[in-house]
Amino acid sequence: MEDWSNNVSARFKLSIAATRSFAIAVCLASCSSNPGAARPETSEHASAAPGRGSATAEGPSAPAEPVGTSLKGAAIDAWFRQRGAKTPGSLNLEDSQCQTVRAPVPSGQALSCEQHAAIKPWIRLSRRILFDVRNGRTLALVNLTSKVAPFDASSGSGGACEGALLVLRVELAGDGKSLTVADEAGCGCDQAEKLLEKGKSGNANALELQAREVKQACSQRGAYVWEAHGFAPAQGE
């Protein structure tokens, strides 16, 4: 009777040990395959502010194009897909021009794109957007107006400004840790103000919209530095 009890006890202990080992194995497998399980991140949180997200979280490794590589059309789409994300719907692949740049993000590389939009029949806008992809989610680290023009280019300044009321130069430092927004020579905020005062658009609604966009764009000028979660105006700017 004593031998039978010892055998049952031994088998029971072995069964418990096996169950614990199996549970640990399952936990390790599920946790390693789902990095977000420990710290869930909602889409609302990811898109609430540019660049906000885990500084150490990184999705599957993707082939990194050399810094300074120009991308157009399908090549832009491939850059996002290789990182497990979809190309943003607002980015028109037909007329967007992008370039890979160095940035203080987990992958070390971001995509700087010039995106164009128009509000018929009043205004055309260009924006400089810096994209990062983390864990399959696209983040906009920078979204700044770089050009404001009448819908009809003949109403603008012409010449070197190519019909634009305002052209701003958005420059990212080589190490990707700072950027500056400044007037393009001869096409800056002073020039835009003079053109708007003349009212050359001939349309009150167009003039009002153009003036609002120029004012907003000009307020962006200055130096920006990389902080914990994205770019912010440099102290004293």
C-alpha positions as CSV (number, residue, x, y, z in Angstrom):
1,M,0.0,0.0,0.0
2,E,2.9,2.4,0.8
3,D,4.6,1.7,-2.5
4,W,1.3,2.5,-4.4
5,S,1.0,5.8,-2.5
6,N,4.6,6.7,-3.3
7,N,4.0,5.9,-7.0
8,V,0.8,8.1,-7.2
9,S,2.6,11.0,-5.4
10,A,5.5,10.8,-7.8
11,R,3.3,10.8,-10.9
12,F,1.3,13.7,-9.5
13,K,4.4,15.8,-9.0
14,L,5.6,14.9,-12.5
15,S,2.2,15.9,-13.9
16,I,2.4,19.3,-12.1
17,A,5.9,19.9,-13.4
18,A,4.9,19.1,-16.9
19,T,1.9,21.4,-16.8
20,R,4.0,24.3,-15.5
21,S,6.6,23.8,-18.2
22,F,3.9,23.8,-20.9
23,A,2.3,26.9,-19.5
24,I,5.7,28.7,-19.4
25,A,6.5,27.7,-23.0
26,V,3.1,29.0,-24.2
27,C,3.6,32.3,-22.4
28,L,7.0,32.8,-23.8
29,A,5.8,32.0,-27.3
30,S,2.8,34.3,-27.2
31,C,4.7,37.2,-25.6
32,S,7.6,37.0,-28.1
33,S,5.3,36.9,-31.1
34,N,3.2,39.8,-29.9
35,P,5.5,42.6,-28.5
36,G,2.5,44.9,-28.0
37,A,0.7,42.5,-25.7
38,A,2.6,43.8,-22.7
39,R,2.0,47.4,-23.5
40,P,-1.0,47.8,-25.9
41,E,-1.0,50.9,-28.0
42,T,-4.2,52.2,-29.5
43,S,-4.3,53.8,-33.0
44,E,-5.7,57.0,-31.3
45,H,-2.6,57.2,-29.2
46,A,-0.2,56.6,-32.1
47,S,-1.7,59.4,-34.1
48,A,-2.4,61.9,-31.4
49,A,0.9,63.7,-31.8
50,P,3.7,63.5,-34.3
51,G,6.5,61.2,-33.3
52,R,4.9,60.0,-30.1
53,G,5.4,56.3,-29.5
54,S,7.8,53.9,-27.9
55,A,11.4,55.0,-28.6
56,T,12.6,51.4,-28.4
57,A,9.7,49.6,-30.1
58,E,10.6,48.6,-33.7
59,G,8.8,46.4,-36.2
60,P,10.4,43.8,-38.4
61,S,13.7,44.9,-39.9
62,A,13.4,46.2,-43.4
63,P,16.0,46.8,-46.1
64,A,17.4,50.3,-45.6
65,E,18.0,52.4,-48.7
66,P,21.1,54.6,-48.6
67,V,20.4,58.0,-47.0
68,G,19.7,60.5,-49.7
69,T,17.9,58.1,-52.0
70,S,15.2,59.7,-54.1
71,L,11.9,57.8,-54.3
72,K,8.9,58.2,-56.6
73,G,5.7,56.3,-57.3
74,A,6.0,52.6,-56.7
75,A,9.3,53.0,-54.9
76,I,7.6,55.2,-52.2
77,D,4.9,52.5,-51.8
78,A,7.6,49.8,-51.4
79,W,9.4,51.8,-48.7
80,F,6.2,51.7,-46.5
81,R,5.3,48.1,-47.4
82,Q,8.8,46.8,-46.5
83,R,8.2,48.2,-43.1
84,G,4.8,46.6,-42.6
85,A,2.7,49.7,-43.3
86,K,0.5,51.0,-46.0
87,T,1.2,54.2,-47.8
88,P,-0.8,57.1,-46.2
89,G,-3.9,57.8,-48.3
90,S,-3.1,61.5,-48.3
91,L,0.2,60.9,-50.1
92,N,-0.4,61.0,-53.8
93,L,2.2,58.7,-55.4
94,E,1.8,60.3,-58.8
95,D,3.2,63.7,-57.9
96,S,4.9,63.2,-54.5
97,Q,8.7,63.3,-54.3
98,C,10.4,61.7,-51.4
99,Q,13.9,61.1,-50.1
100,T,15.3,58.9,-47.4
101,V,16.9,60.8,-44.6
102,R,18.8,60.1,-41.3
103,A,16.6,60.6,-38.2
104,P,16.8,59.8,-34.5
105,V,14.1,57.1,-34.7
106,P,14.5,53.4,-33.8
107,S,15.3,52.4,-37.4
108,G,17.6,55.3,-38.0
109,Q,15.9,56.3,-41.2
110,A,12.8,58.3,-42.1
111,L,11.2,59.4,-45.4
112,S,11.0,63.1,-46.2
113,C,8.2,63.8,-48.8
114,E,6.8,66.9,-50.5
115,Q,3.1,66.5,-50.8
116,H,0.8,68.7,-53.0
117,A,-2.8,69.6,-52.5
118,A,-5.3,72.1,-54.1
119,I,-8.5,73.7,-53.1
120,K,-10.2,74.6,-56.4
121,P,-10.4,77.3,-57.6
122,W,-8.5,79.2,-54.9
123,I,-5.2,77.8,-53.7
124,R,-2.4,75.3,-54.1
125,L,-0.4,74.1,-51.1
126,S,2.8,72.0,-50.7
127,R,3.8,70.4,-47.4
128,R,7.0,68.8,-46.2
129,I,6.2,65.7,-44.2
130,L,8.7,63.5,-42.4
131,F,7.4,59.9,-42.1
132,D,8.5,57.1,-39.7
133,V,7.1,53.6,-39.4
134,R,7.0,51.7,-36.1
135,N,5.4,48.4,-35.5
136,G,3.5,48.7,-38.8
137,R,2.2,52.2,-38.0
138,T,3.0,55.3,-39.9
139,L,3.9,58.4,-37.9
140,A,4.3,62.0,-39.2
141,L,7.3,63.4,-37.4
142,V,7.0,66.8,-39.2
143,N,4.2,68.3,-41.2
144,L,5.1,71.8,-42.4
145,T,3.8,74.1,-45.2
146,S,6.6,74.7,-47.8
147,K,4.7,76.6,-50.5
148,V,1.5,78.6,-50.9
149,A,0.3,79.5,-54.4
150,P,-2.9,80.7,-56.1
151,F,-4.7,78.0,-57.9
152,D,-4.1,79.9,-61.1
153,A,-0.3,80.3,-61.1
154,S,-0.5,83.4,-63.3
155,S,-1.9,85.2,-60.2
156,G,1.3,84.6,-58.2
157,S,4.7,86.2,-58.3
158,G,6.1,84.3,-61.3
159,G,9.8,84.2,-61.9
160,A,12.0,82.2,-59.6
161,C,9.0,81.6,-57.3
162,E,7.2,79.8,-60.2
163,G,3.9,81.5,-59.6
164,A,3.9,80.9,-55.8
165,L,3.0,83.6,-53.2
166,L,5.3,82.0,-50.7
167,V,8.1,79.4,-50.7
168,L,9.8,78.2,-47.5
169,R,12.9,76.1,-47.3
170,V,12.6,73.2,-44.8
171,E,16.1,71.8,-44.2
172,L,16.9,68.8,-42.0
173,A,20.4,68.6,-40.5
174,G,22.7,65.8,-41.6
175,D,22.3,63.9,-38.3
176,G,18.5,64.3,-38.5
177,K,18.4,65.9,-35.0
178,S,17.4,69.4,-36.0
179,L,15.8,71.3,-38.8
180,T,15.2,74.9,-39.9
181,V,12.4,76.6,-41.7
182,A,13.4,79.8,-43.6
183,D,12.3,82.0,-46.4
184,E,13.4,81.0,-49.9
185,A,15.3,84.0,-51.3
186,G,12.9,86.4,-53.1
187,C,9.9,84.2,-52.3
188,G,9.6,84.6,-48.6
189,C,7.0,86.1,-46.2
190,D,7.7,89.7,-47.0
191,Q,7.2,89.1,-50.7
192,A,4.0,87.2,-50.0
193,E,2.6,90.0,-47.9
194,K,3.2,92.5,-50.7
195,L,1.5,90.4,-53.2
196,L,-1.5,89.8,-50.9
197,E,-1.8,93.6,-50.3
198,K,-2.2,94.1,-54.1
199,G,-5.0,91.6,-54.1
200,K,-3.9,90.2,-57.5
201,S,-6.1,87.1,-57.1
202,G,-9.2,89.1,-57.9
203,N,-11.3,86.9,-55.7
204,A,-12.2,87.8,-52.1
205,N,-12.6,84.2,-51.0
206,A,-9.3,83.2,-52.6
207,L,-7.5,86.1,-51.1
208,E,-8.8,85.4,-47.6
209,L,-7.8,81.7,-47.8
210,Q,-4.3,82.6,-49.3
211,A,-3.7,85.2,-46.6
212,R,-4.6,82.7,-43.8
213,E,-2.3,80.0,-45.2
214,V,0.6,82.4,-45.7
215,K,0.2,83.6,-42.1
216,Q,0.2,80.1,-40.7
217,A,3.1,79.0,-42.8
218,C,5.2,82.1,-41.9
219,S,4.6,81.4,-38.2
220,Q,6.4,78.1,-38.6
221,R,9.8,79.7,-39.4
222,G,12.7,79.1,-37.1
223,A,14.8,76.3,-35.7
224,Y,13.5,73.0,-34.4
225,V,15.4,70.4,-32.3
226,W,14.6,66.7,-31.6
227,E,13.3,66.0,-28.2
228,A,12.1,62.8,-26.5
229,H,9.0,62.4,-28.8
230,G,9.6,64.6,-31.8
231,F,10.7,68.0,-33.1
232,A,10.0,71.1,-31.1
233,P,10.9,74.8,-31.5
234,A,14.4,75.5,-30.2
235,Q,14.6,77.5,-27.1
236,G,14.6,81.2,-27.8
237,E,12.8,80.8,-31.1
